[in-house]
Amino acid sequence: LKGASLLLMLKHYLTKDVFQAGIEVYLHNHKYGSARSDDLWDSMNEITNGTLDVKTLMKTWILHKGFPLVTVVRQGKNISVQQEKFLYHVETENWTSDASYLWHIPLTYITSSCKFAHCTNAYLLDQKSGM
């Protein structure tokens, strides 16, 4: 379930056409052979022409256990976002510092100045906080 959700997140962030082109490159490059997950991310990187490091983005999701909690705060016209590891239940004997847990989170948003659904903006939260 997590894998399918991650692919849908990536498809939405890259746009359907870019995602599909990356899949086509991946299938073409690995037809009649075996492949690893890095091969898919490399194909996506090839399509984005280095404008986005898909491999680094996706590795944060694959290698980290759990999910991030993103907090959005609005102060007037300013928006700030912050990420931390989501913890439902903490067992003190198994607790470790999660300071190293940092996801690359693709965020999409629409502002009130846009009257059309295709005016979606994108932001990559790849730090503890930003915007």
N, CA, C and O atoms as CSV, one atom per row, in Angstrom:
chain,resi,resn,atom,element,x,y,z
A,1,LEU,N,N,0.817,-1.192,0.000
A,1,LEU,CA,C,0.000,0.000,0.000
A,1,LEU,C,C,0.862,1.258,0.000
A,1,LEU,O,O,0.551,2.229,-0.691
A,2,LYS,N,N,1.958,1.241,0.784
A,2,LYS,CA,C,2.826,2.406,0.838
A,2,LYS,C,C,3.469,2.648,-0.538
A,2,LYS,O,O,3.592,3.791,-0.978
A,3,GLY,N,N,3.879,1.555,-1.214
A,3,GLY,CA,C,4.511,1.689,-2.521
A,3,GLY,C,C,3.601,2.339,-3.551
A,3,GLY,O,O,4.029,3.213,-4.305
A,4,ALA,N,N,2.336,1.906,-3.577
A,4,ALA,CA,C,1.372,2.492,-4.520
A,4,ALA,C,C,1.130,3.959,-4.202
A,4,ALA,O,O,1.025,4.786,-5.108
A,5,SER,N,N,1.042,4.281,-2.923
A,5,SER,CA,C,0.833,5.672,-2.517
A,5,SER,C,C,2.013,6.551,-2.932
A,5,SER,O,O,1.828,7.692,-3.355
A,6,LEU,N,N,3.226,6.008,-2.808
A,6,LEU,CA,C,4.411,6.775,-3.186
A,6,LEU,C,C,4.452,7.027,-4.695
A,6,LEU,O,O,4.824,8.114,-5.136
A,7,LEU,N,N,4.070,6.025,-5.477
A,7,LEU,CA,C,4.042,6.220,-6.929
A,7,LEU,C,C,2.988,7.242,-7.329
A,7,LEU,O,O,3.217,8.042,-8.237
A,8,LEU,N,N,1.838,7.228,-6.667
A,8,LEU,CA,C,0.801,8.234,-6.954
A,8,LEU,C,C,1.266,9.628,-6.560
A,8,LEU,O,O,0.995,10.595,-7.272
A,9,MET,N,N,1.969,9.742,-5.428
A,9,MET,CA,C,2.518,11.026,-5.005
A,9,MET,C,C,3.498,11.545,-6.057
A,9,MET,O,O,3.453,12.715,-6.437
A,10,LEU,N,N,4.378,10.665,-6.520
A,10,LEU,CA,C,5.373,11.057,-7.515
A,10,LEU,C,C,4.704,11.449,-8.827
A,10,LEU,O,O,5.104,12.429,-9.455
A,11,LYS,N,N,3.699,10.701,-9.244
A,11,LYS,CA,C,2.971,11.011,-10.481
A,11,LYS,C,C,2.309,12.388,-10.403
A,11,LYS,O,O,2.348,13.158,-11.362
A,12,HIS,N,N,1.709,12.686,-9.268
A,12,HIS,CA,C,1.043,13.977,-9.100
A,12,HIS,C,C,2.060,15.120,-9.100
A,12,HIS,O,O,1.803,16.183,-9.664
A,13,TYR,N,N,3.204,14.899,-8.474
A,13,TYR,CA,C,4.224,15.943,-8.384
A,13,TYR,C,C,4.910,16.187,-9.733
A,13,TYR,O,O,5.127,17.333,-10.127
A,14,LEU,N,N,5.246,15.109,-10.432
A,14,LEU,CA,C,5.948,15.247,-11.719
A,14,LEU,C,C,5.021,15.650,-12.852
A,14,LEU,O,O,5.486,16.178,-13.862
A,15,THR,N,N,3.765,15.423,-12.719
A,15,THR,CA,C,2.685,15.519,-13.702
A,15,THR,C,C,2.563,14.177,-14.424
A,15,THR,O,O,3.534,13.430,-14.554
A,16,LYS,N,N,1.382,13.900,-14.876
A,16,LYS,CA,C,1.076,12.621,-15.502
A,16,LYS,C,C,1.967,12.349,-16.709
A,16,LYS,O,O,2.473,11.238,-16.863
A,17,ASP,N,N,2.166,13.356,-17.571
A,17,ASP,CA,C,2.944,13.155,-18.791
A,17,ASP,C,C,4.411,12.841,-18.500
A,17,ASP,O,O,4.990,11.949,-19.121
A,18,VAL,N,N,5.009,13.565,-17.564
A,18,VAL,CA,C,6.414,13.325,-17.216
A,18,VAL,C,C,6.565,11.953,-16.566
A,18,VAL,O,O,7.498,11.214,-16.881
A,19,PHE,N,N,5.657,11.617,-15.668
A,19,PHE,CA,C,5.695,10.316,-15.004
A,19,PHE,C,C,5.579,9.192,-16.028
A,19,PHE,O,O,6.341,8.227,-15.983
A,20,GLN,N,N,4.636,9.314,-16.943
A,20,GLN,CA,C,4.443,8.283,-17.961
A,20,GLN,C,C,5.671,8.157,-18.856
A,20,GLN,O,O,6.061,7.046,-19.217
A,21,ALA,N,N,6.280,9.273,-19.213
A,21,ALA,CA,C,7.491,9.220,-20.031
A,21,ALA,C,C,8.619,8.508,-19.275
A,21,ALA,O,O,9.387,7.756,-19.876
A,22,GLY,N,N,8.720,8.739,-17.969
A,22,GLY,CA,C,9.722,8.056,-17.158
A,22,GLY,C,C,9.486,6.559,-17.109
A,22,GLY,O,O,10.434,5.776,-17.169
A,23,ILE,N,N,8.232,6.158,-16.999
A,23,ILE,CA,C,7.885,4.729,-16.999
A,23,ILE,C,C,8.245,4.103,-18.340
A,23,ILE,O,O,8.772,2.992,-18.390
A,24,GLU,N,N,7.956,4.823,-19.435
A,24,GLU,CA,C,8.275,4.299,-20.762
A,24,GLU,C,C,9.775,4.119,-20.946
A,24,GLU,O,O,10.211,3.115,-21.511
A,25,VAL,N,N,10.573,5.078,-20.476
A,25,VAL,CA,C,12.034,4.952,-20.563
A,25,VAL,C,C,12.496,3.756,-19.740
A,25,VAL,O,O,13.338,2.977,-20.190
A,26,TYR,N,N,11.955,3.609,-18.550
A,26,TYR,CA,C,12.295,2.493,-17.669
A,26,TYR,C,C,11.982,1.150,-18.340
A,26,TYR,O,O,12.825,0.253,-18.352
A,27,LEU,N,N,10.778,1.012,-18.895
A,27,LEU,CA,C,10.390,-0.245,-19.550
A,27,LEU,C,C,11.253,-0.519,-20.776
A,27,LEU,O,O,11.635,-1.662,-21.029
A,28,HIS,N,N,11.559,0.529,-21.537
A,28,HIS,CA,C,12.388,0.356,-22.733
A,28,HIS,C,C,13.811,-0.070,-22.344
A,28,HIS,O,O,14.374,-0.978,-22.955
A,29,ASN,N,N,14.387,0.581,-21.336
A,29,ASN,CA,C,15.766,0.290,-20.941
A,29,ASN,C,C,15.930,-1.085,-20.310
A,29,ASN,O,O,17.028,-1.641,-20.327
A,30,HIS,N,N,14.856,-1.644,-19.752
A,30,HIS,CA,C,14.983,-2.894,-19.002
A,30,HIS,C,C,14.133,-4.033,-19.563
A,30,HIS,O,O,13.882,-5.025,-18.878
A,31,LYS,N,N,13.692,-3.883,-20.817
A,31,LYS,CA,C,12.926,-4.972,-21.414
A,31,LYS,C,C,13.831,-6.202,-21.544
A,31,LYS,O,O,15.020,-6.099,-21.847
A,32,TYR,N,N,13.237,-7.338,-21.311
A,32,TYR,CA,C,13.916,-8.629,-21.384
A,32,TYR,C,C,15.024,-8.776,-20.335
A,32,TYR,O,O,15.909,-9.620,-20.480
A,33,GLY,N,N,14.975,-7.964,-19.293
A,33,GLY,CA,C,16.006,-8.056,-18.259
A,33,GLY,C,C,15.428,-7.799,-16.886
A,33,GLY,O,O,14.224,-7.598,-16.724
A,34,SER,N,N,16.286,-7.808,-15.922
A,34,SER,CA,C,15.857,-7.529,-14.552
A,34,SER,C,C,16.180,-6.074,-14.215
A,34,SER,O,O,16.971,-5.417,-14.892
A,35,ALA,N,N,15.547,-5.598,-13.157
A,35,ALA,CA,C,15.745,-4.204,-12.771
A,35,ALA,C,C,15.637,-4.074,-11.258
A,35,ALA,O,O,15.094,-4.944,-10.577
A,36,ARG,N,N,16.165,-2.974,-10.755
A,36,ARG,CA,C,16.070,-2.633,-9.338
A,36,ARG,C,C,15.278,-1.339,-9.218
A,36,ARG,O,O,15.052,-0.654,-10.215
A,37,SER,N,N,14.859,-1.002,-8.009
A,37,SER,CA,C,14.091,0.235,-7.827
A,37,SER,C,C,14.901,1.455,-8.256
A,37,SER,O,O,14.333,2.416,-8.774
A,38,ASP,N,N,16.216,1.432,-8.049
A,38,ASP,CA,C,17.049,2.566,-8.472
A,38,ASP,C,C,16.956,2.793,-9.980
A,38,ASP,O,O,17.090,3.923,-10.450
A,39,ASP,N,N,16.729,1.726,-10.733
A,39,ASP,CA,C,16.605,1.866,-12.185
A,39,ASP,C,C,15.386,2.702,-12.557
A,39,ASP,O,O,15.433,3.487,-13.504
A,40,LEU,N,N,14.303,2.535,-11.817
A,40,LEU,CA,C,13.103,3.352,-12.064
A,40,LEU,C,C,13.384,4.811,-11.741
A,40,LEU,O,O,13.009,5.700,-12.506
A,41,TRP,N,N,14.041,5.065,-10.615
A,41,TRP,CA,C,14.338,6.456,-10.239
A,41,TRP,C,C,15.319,7.080,-11.231
A,41,TRP,O,O,15.205,8.266,-11.542
A,42,ASP,N,N,16.281,6.301,-11.732
A,42,ASP,CA,C,17.214,6.815,-12.741
A,42,ASP,C,C,16.472,7.191,-14.023
A,42,ASP,O,O,16.804,8.192,-14.659
A,43,SER,N,N,15.477,6.403,-14.403
A,43,SER,CA,C,14.683,6.719,-15.594
A,43,SER,C,C,13.901,8.015,-15.395
A,43,SER,O,O,13.784,8.824,-16.315
A,44,MET,N,N,13.368,8.204,-14.194
A,44,MET,CA,C,12.652,9.452,-13.894
A,44,MET,C,C,13.612,10.637,-13.919
A,44,MET,O,O,13.263,11.712,-14.406
A,45,ASN,N,N,14.823,10.442,-13.394
A,45,ASN,CA,C,15.834,11.504,-13.439
A,45,ASN,C,C,16.191,11.865,-14.871
A,45,ASN,O,O,16.398,13.034,-15.196
A,46,GLU,N,N,16.259,10.851,-15.721
A,46,GLU,CA,C,16.580,11.081,-17.134
A,46,GLU,C,C,15.521,11.970,-17.785
A,46,GLU,O,O,15.856,12.860,-18.566
A,47,ILE,N,N,14.268,11.739,-17.475
A,47,ILE,CA,C,13.175,12.522,-18.062
A,47,ILE,C,C,13.141,13.941,-17.518
A,47,ILE,O,O,12.825,14.876,-18.254
A,48,THR,N,N,13.465,14.119,-16.229
A,48,THR,CA,C,13.426,15.469,-15.638
A,48,THR,C,C,14.678,16.280,-15.970
A,48,THR,O,O,14.788,17.437,-15.565
A,49,ASN,N,N,15.617,15.691,-16.696
A,49,ASN,CA,C,16.838,16.381,-17.130
A,49,ASN,C,C,17.608,17.021,-15.975
A,49,ASN,O,O,18.179,18.101,-16.121
A,50,GLY,N,N,17.616,16.354,-14.848
A,50,GLY,CA,C,18.378,16.855,-13.709
A,50,GLY,C,C,17.725,17.982,-12.936
A,50,GLY,O,O,18.318,18.497,-11.989
A,51,THR,N,N,16.507,18.383,-13.317
A,51,THR,CA,C,15.838,19.455,-12.584
A,51,THR,C,C,15.317,18.972,-11.236
A,51,THR,O,O,15.046,19.785,-10.352
A,52,LEU,N,N,15.176,17.671,-11.069
A,52,LEU,CA,C,14.721,17.085,-9.816
A,52,LEU,C,C,15.430,15.757,-9.625
A,52,LEU,O,O,15.437,14.923,-10.531
A,53,ASP,N,N,16.025,15.549,-8.459
A,53,ASP,CA,C,16.688,14.288,-8.160
A,53,ASP,C,C,15.660,13.327,-7.577
A,53,ASP,O,O,15.492,13.243,-6.361
A,54,VAL,N,N,14.979,12.609,-8.452
A,54,VAL,CA,C,13.907,11.696,-8.051
A,54,VAL,C,C,14.450,10.581,-7.170
A,54,VAL,O,O,13.776,10.155,-6.232
A,55,LYS,N,N,15.654,10.103,-7.454
A,55,LYS,CA,C,16.227,9.016,-6.664
A,55,LYS,C,C,16.382,9.441,-5.202
A,55,LYS,O,O,16.003,8.697,-4.297
A,56,THR,N,N,16.931,10.619,-4.969
A,56,THR,CA,C,17.106,11.112,-3.596
A,56,THR,C,C,15.756,11.315,-2.922
A,56,THR,O,O,15.577,10.941,-1.763
A,57,LEU,N,N,14.807,11.904,-3.640
A,57,LEU,CA,C,13.466,12.126,-3.105
A,57,LEU,C,C,12.844,10.809,-2.665
A,57,LEU,O,O,12.357,10.703,-1.539
A,58,MET,N,N,12.853,9.821,-3.521
A,58,MET,CA,C,12.171,8.561,-3.230
A,58,MET,C,C,12.906,7.729,-2.180
A,58,MET,O,O,12.268,7.002,-1.419
A,59,LYS,N,N,14.226,7.823,-2.128
A,59,LYS,CA,C,14.964,7.070,-1.118
A,59,LYS,C,C,14.585,7.514,0.293
A,59,LYS,O,O,14.575,6.698,1.214
A,60,THR,N,N,14.272,8.806,0.471
A,60,THR,CA,C,13.871,9.236,1.811
A,60,THR,C,C,12.584,8.551,2.232
A,60,THR,O,O,12.382,8.288,3.418
A,61,TRP,N,N,11.720,8.260,1.287
A,61,TRP,CA,C,10.454,7.587,1.594
A,61,TRP,C,C,10.633,6.089,1.772
A,61,TRP,O,O,9.954,5.473,2.594
A,62,ILE,N,N,11.535,5.506,1.014
A,62,ILE,CA,C,11.728,4.062,1.050
A,62,ILE,C,C,12.577,3.636,2.248
A,62,ILE,O,O,12.296,2.615,2.876
A,63,LEU,N,N,13.600,4.403,2.560
A,63,LEU,CA,C,14.529,4.007,3.611
A,63,LEU,C,C,14.056,4.369,5.014
A,63,LEU,O,O,14.418,3.690,5.975
A,64,HIS,N,N,13.267,5.410,5.153
A,64,HIS,CA,C,12.761,5.795,6.479
A,64,HIS,C,C,11.528,4.975,6.821
A,64,HIS,O,O,10.661,4.750,5.976
A,65,LYS,N,N,11.463,4.539,8.054
A,65,LYS,CA,C,10.259,3.855,8.523
A,65,LYS,C,C,9.204,4.904,8.826
A,65,LYS,O,O,9.526,6.009,9.264
A,66,GLY,N,N,7.955,4.565,8.596
A,66,GLY,CA,C,6.861,5.448,8.958
A,66,GLY,C,C,6.613,6.560,7.954
A,66,GLY,O,O,6.951,6.453,6.775
A,67,PHE,N,N,6.010,7.635,8.458
A,67,PHE,CA,C,5.589,8.751,7.620
A,67,PHE,C,C,5.897,10.069,8.320
A,67,PHE,O,O,6.018,10.111,9.545
A,68,PRO,N,N,6.022,11.138,7.548
A,68,PRO,CA,C,6.208,12.446,8.186
A,68,PRO,C,C,4.869,13.081,8.549
A,68,PRO,O,O,3.842,12.795,7.934
A,69,LEU,N,N,4.902,13.931,9.540
A,69,LEU,CA,C,3.765,14.772,9.889
A,69,LEU,C,C,4.134,16.175,9.430
A,69,LEU,O,O,5.141,16.728,9.874
A,70,VAL,N,N,3.335,16.751,8.551
A,70,VAL,CA,C,3.595,18.099,8.049
A,70,VAL,C,C,2.608,19.054,8.715
A,70,VAL,O,O,1.395,18.864,8.638
A,71,THR,N,N,3.136,20.064,9.357
A,71,THR,CA,C,2.319,21.084,10.006
A,71,THR,C,C,2.377,22.348,9.159
A,71,THR,O,O,3.459,22.828,8.820
A,72,VAL,N,N,1.211,22.881,8.822
A,72,VAL,CA,C,1.106,24.091,8.017
A,72,VAL,C,C,0.550,25.195,8.905
A,72,VAL,O,O,-0.483,25.022,9.552
A,73,VAL,N,N,1.246,26.340,8.931
A,73,VAL,CA,C,0.817,27.477,9.739
A,73,VAL,C,C,0.691,28.692,8.828
A,73,VAL,O,O,1.593,28.994,8.047
A,74,ARG,N,N,-0.438,29.382,8.939
A,74,ARG,CA,C,-0.664,30.596,8.150
A,74,ARG,C,C,-0.631,31.796,9.087
A,74,ARG,O,O,-1.335,31.834,10.096
A,75,GLN,N,N,0.197,32.772,8.734
A,75,GLN,CA,C,0.269,34.024,9.468
A,75,GLN,C,C,0.086,35.148,8.457
A,75,GLN,O,O,1.029,35.533,7.764
A,76,GLY,N,N,-1.137,35.671,8.379
A,76,GLY,CA,C,-1.447,36.670,7.360
A,76,GLY,C,C,-1.359,36.048,5.989
A,76,GLY,O,O,-2.064,35.083,5.694
A,77,LYS,N,N,-0.493,36.597,5.138
A,77,LYS,CA,C,-0.297,36.058,3.791
A,77,LYS,C,C,0.857,35.072,3.713
A,77,LYS,O,O,1.142,34.524,2.648
A,78,ASN,N,N,1.509,34.850,4.824
A,78,ASN,CA,C,2.658,33.951,4.849
A,78,ASN,C,C,2.255,32.566,5.331
A,78,ASN,O,O,1.474,32.415,6.271
A,79,ILE,N,N,2.806,31.564,4.666
A,79,ILE,CA,C,2.577,30.172,5.016
A,79,ILE,C,C,3.923,29.563,5.376
A,79,ILE,O,O,4.913,29.770,4.674
A,80,SER,N,N,3.959,28.815,6.466
A,80,SER,CA,C,5.175,28.072,6.794
A,80,SER,C,C,4.789,26.606,6.997
A,80,SER,O,O,3.690,26.289,7.453
A,81,VAL,N,N,5.715,25.734,6.649
A,81,VAL,CA,C,5.499,24.299,6.798
A,81,VAL,C,C,6.669,23.718,7.576
A,81,VAL,O,O,7.800,24.195,7.486
A,82,GLN,N,N,6.368,22.679,8.337
A,82,GLN,CA,C,7.398,22.016,9.131
A,82,GLN,C,C,7.114,20.527,9.126
A,82,GLN,O,O,5.958,20.107,9.162
A,83,GLN,N,N,8.168,19.731,9.083
A,83,GLN,CA,C,7.989,18.282,9.101
A,83,GLN,C,C,8.658,17.674,10.320
A,83,GLN,O,O,9.663,18.174,10.825
A,84,GLU,N,N,8.064,16.577,10.776
A,84,GLU,CA,C,8.639,15.764,11.834
A,84,GLU,C,C,8.110,14.347,11.649
A,84,GLU,O,O,7.112,14.130,10.961
A,85,LYS,N,N,8.781,13.395,12.264
A,85,LYS,CA,C,8.327,12.014,12.150
A,85,LYS,C,C,7.028,11.854,12.923
A,85,LYS,O,O,6.912,12.285,14.071
A,86,PHE,N,N,6.042,11.218,12.266
A,86,PHE,CA,C,4.763,10.958,12.921
A,86,PHE,C,C,4.926,9.802,13.877
A,86,PHE,O,O,5.379,8.724,13.492
A,87,LEU,N,N,4.557,10.026,15.127
A,87,LEU,CA,C,4.608,8.979,16.136
A,87,LEU,C,C,3.232,8.819,16.743
A,87,LEU,O,O,2.686,9.758,17.322
A,88,TYR,N,N,2.673,7.634,16.611
A,88,TYR,CA,C,1.362,7.348,17.197
A,88,TYR,C,C,1.513,6.941,18.649
A,88,TYR,O,O,0.756,7.378,19.515
A,89,HIS,N,N,2.491,6.107,18.900
A,89,HIS,CA,C,2.728,5.614,20.250
A,89,HIS,C,C,4.226,5.468,20.435
A,89,HIS,O,O,4.884,4.802,19.635
A,90,VAL,N,N,4.775,6.077,21.471
A,90,VAL,CA,C,6.212,6.014,21.719
A,90,VAL,C,C,6.484,5.078,22.883
A,90,VAL,O,O,5.967,5.267,23.984
A,91,GLU,N,N,7.292,4.079,22.628
A,91,GLU,CA,C,7.775,3.211,23.692
A,91,GLU,C,C,9.148,3.714,24.090
A,91,GLU,O,O,10.082,3.668,23.290
A,92,THR,N,N,9.281,4.194,25.316
A,92,THR,CA,C,10.513,4.872,25.729
A,92,THR,C,C,11.749,3.998,25.573
A,92,THR,O,O,12.828,4.514,25.280
A,93,GLU,N,N,11.617,2.671,25.765
A,93,GLU,CA,C,12.791,1.809,25.640
A,93,GLU,C,C,13.234,1.656,24.181
A,93,GLU,O,O,14.389,1.315,23.924
A,94,ASN,N,N,12.333,1.904,23.225
A,94,ASN,CA,C,12.679,1.793,21.805
A,94,ASN,C,C,12.839,3.154,21.133
A,94,ASN,O,O,13.078,3.228,19.928
A,95,TRP,N,N,12.709,4.228,21.906
A,95,TRP,CA,C,12.750,5.570,21.319
A,95,TRP,C,C,14.179,5.970,21.019
A,95,TRP,O,O,15.072,5.803,21.850
A,96,THR,N,N,14.386,6.494,19.834
A,96,THR,CA,C,15.674,7.072,19.456
A,96,THR,C,C,15.408,8.432,18.849
A,96,THR,O,O,14.299,8.714,18.395
A,97,SER,N,N,16.413,9.260,18.841
A,97,SER,CA,C,16.256,10.589,18.270
A,97,SER,C,C,15.968,10.481,16.780
A,97,SER,O,O,16.651,9.754,16.059
A,98,ASP,N,N,14.964,11.199,16.326
A,98,ASP,CA,C,14.606,11.175,14.916
A,98,ASP,C,C,15.092,12.418,14.185
A,98,ASP,O,O,14.521,12.811,13.168
A,99,ALA,N,N,16.146,13.034,14.706
A,99,ALA,CA,C,16.673,14.239,14.077
A,99,ALA,C,C,17.156,13.962,12.657
A,99,ALA,O,O,17.155,14.857,11.812
A,100,SER,N,N,17.569,12.717,12.394
A,100,SER,CA,C,18.063,12.375,11.058
A,100,SER,C,C,16.923,12.083,10.084
A,100,SER,O,O,17.154,11.975,8.880
A,101,TYR,N,N,15.706,11.955,10.589
A,101,TYR,CA,C,14.572,11.665,9.720
A,101,TYR,C,C,14.144,12.940,9.012
A,101,TYR,O,O,13.562,13.842,9.615
A,102,LEU,N,N,14.438,12.992,7.750
A,102,LEU,CA,C,14.072,14.145,6.934
A,102,LEU,C,C,13.614,13.620,5.587
A,102,LEU,O,O,14.403,13.048,4.835
A,103,TRP,N,N,12.351,13.813,5.285
A,103,TRP,CA,C,11.797,13.378,4.019
A,103,TRP,C,C,11.874,14.511,3.013
A,103,TRP,O,O,11.925,15.683,3.387
A,104,HIS,N,N,11.881,14.159,1.738
A,104,HIS,CA,C,11.693,15.131,0.665
A,104,HIS,C,C,10.219,15.023,0.299
A,104,HIS,O,O,9.793,14.059,-0.338
A,105,ILE,N,N,9.444,16.028,0.712
A,105,ILE,CA,C,7.992,15.954,0.611
A,105,ILE,C,C,7.499,16.885,-0.489
A,105,ILE,O,O,7.593,18.105,-0.351
A,106,PRO,N,N,6.975,16.328,-1.577
A,106,PRO,CA,C,6.384,17.173,-2.611
A,106,PRO,C,C,5.021,17.686,-2.142
A,106,PRO,O,O,4.116,16.900,-1.861
A,107,LEU,N,N,4.889,18.985,-2.063
A,107,LEU,CA,C,3.624,19.605,-1.665
A,107,LEU,C,C,3.046,20.344,-2.863
A,107,LEU,O,O,3.768,21.045,-3.573
A,108,THR,N,N,1.774,20.192,-3.085
A,108,THR,CA,C,1.097,20.953,-4.133
A,108,THR,C,C,0.021,21.789,-3.480
A,108,THR,O,O,-0.579,21.388,-2.483
A,109,TYR,N,N,-0.221,22.969,-4.057
A,109,TYR,CA,C,-1.204,23.879,-3.481
A,109,TYR,C,C,-1.771,24.794,-4.558
A,109,TYR,O,O,-1.178,24.980,-5.620
A,110,ILE,N,N,-2.928,25.354,-4.257
A,110,ILE,CA,C,-3.597,26.305,-5.136
A,110,ILE,C,C,-3.868,27.562,-4.318
A,110,ILE,O,O,-4.316,27.473,-3.175
A,111,THR,N,N,-3.602,28.717,-4.888
A,111,THR,CA,C,-3.852,29.971,-4.182
A,111,THR,C,C,-5.178,30.566,-4.628
A,111,THR,O,O,-5.731,30.168,-5.654
A,112,SER,N,N,-5.681,31.507,-3.864
A,112,SER,CA,C,-6.961,32.136,-4.183
A,112,SER,C,C,-6.873,33.000,-5.440
A,112,SER,O,O,-7.903,33.338,-6.024
A,113,SER,N,N,-5.670,33.359,-5.862
A,113,SER,CA,C,-5.525,34.175,-7.078
A,113,SER,C,C,-5.707,33.350,-8.348
A,113,SER,O,O,-5.796,33.903,-9.444
A,114,CYS,N,N,-5.762,32.040,-8.200
A,114,CYS,CA,C,-5.929,31.159,-9.351
A,114,CYS,C,C,-7.376,30.694,-9.419
A,114,CYS,O,O,-7.916,30.166,-8.447
A,115,LYS,N,N,-7.984,30.892,-10.552
A,115,LYS,CA,C,-9.387,30.522,-10.720
A,115,LYS,C,C,-9.574,29.192,-11.443
A,115,LYS,O,O,-10.705,28.753,-11.648
A,116,PHE,N,N,-8.482,28.552,-11.826
A,116,PHE,CA,C,-8.574,27.331,-12.606
A,116,PHE,C,C,-7.894,26.181,-11.873
A,116,PHE,O,O,-6.911,26.393,-11.164
A,117,ALA,N,N,-8.401,24.982,-12.036
A,117,ALA,CA,C,-7.860,23.804,-11.359
A,117,ALA,C,C,-6.444,23.469,-11.834
A,117,ALA,O,O,-5.681,22.846,-11.095
A,118,HIS,N,N,-6.082,23.874,-13.056
A,118,HIS,CA,C,-4.756,23.539,-13.572
A,118,HIS,C,C,-3.684,24.522,-13.121
A,118,HIS,O,O,-2.565,24.488,-13.631
A,119,CYS,N,N,-4.001,25.379,-12.192
A,119,CYS,CA,C,-3.044,26.359,-11.672
A,119,CYS,C,C,-2.360,25.854,-10.402
A,119,CYS,O,O,-2.070,26.641,-9.500
A,120,THR,N,N,-2.110,24.595,-10.329
A,120,THR,CA,C,-1.498,24.009,-9.146
A,120,THR,C,C,-0.020,24.385,-9.081
A,120,THR,O,O,0.707,24.274,-10.068
A,121,ASN,N,N,0.407,24.829,-7.907
A,121,ASN,CA,C,1.810,25.148,-7.651
A,121,ASN,C,C,2.436,23.986,-6.898
A,121,ASN,O,O,1.740,23.208,-6.246
A,122,ALA,N,N,3.748,23.875,-6.993
A,122,ALA,CA,C,4.445,22.784,-6.319
A,122,ALA,C,C,5.592,23.340,-5.491
A,122,ALA,O,O,6.217,24.336,-5.854
A,123,TYR,N,N,5.853,22.682,-4.385
A,123,TYR,CA,C,6.949,23.054,-3.497
A,123,TYR,C,C,7.523,21.771,-2.929
A,123,TYR,O,O,6.772,20.887,-2.516
A,124,LEU,N,N,8.842,21.655,-2.901
A,124,LEU,CA,C,9.494,20.470,-2.355
A,124,LEU,C,C,10.053,20.821,-0.986
A,124,LEU,O,O,11.006,21.591,-0.871
A,125,LEU,N,N,9.454,20.252,0.047
A,125,LEU,CA,C,9.934,20.454,1.420
A,125,LEU,C,C,11.020,19.419,1.675
A,125,LEU,O,O,10.731,18.264,1.989
A,126,ASP,N,N,12.272,19.845,1.538
A,126,ASP,CA,C,13.396,18.929,1.735
A,126,ASP,C,C,14.272,19.356,2.909
A,126,ASP,O,O,15.422,18.935,3.034
A,127,GLN,N,N,13.703,20.198,3.761
A,127,GLN,CA,C,14.360,20.643,4.991
A,127,GLN,C,C,13.371,20.469,6.137
A,127,GLN,O,O,12.222,20.087,5.916
A,128,LYS,N,N,13.808,20.744,7.340
A,128,LYS,CA,C,12.941,20.600,8.507
A,128,LYS,C,C,11.747,21.556,8.409
A,128,LYS,O,O,10.637,21.200,8.804
A,129,SER,N,N,11.969,22.762,7.886
A,129,SER,CA,C,10.879,23.721,7.715
A,129,SER,C,C,11.196,24.594,6.508
A,129,SER,O,O,12.332,24.658,6.039
A,130,GLY,N,N,10.141,25.272,6.016
A,130,GLY,CA,C,10.356,26.123,4.851
A,130,GLY,C,C,9.100,26.822,4.403
A,130,GLY,O,O,8.111,26.872,5.134
A,131,MET,N,N,9.136,27.366,3.194
A,131,MET,CA,C,8.085,28.022,2.422
A,131,MET,C,C,8.327,29.471,2.256
A,131,MET,O,O,7.527,30.163,1.627
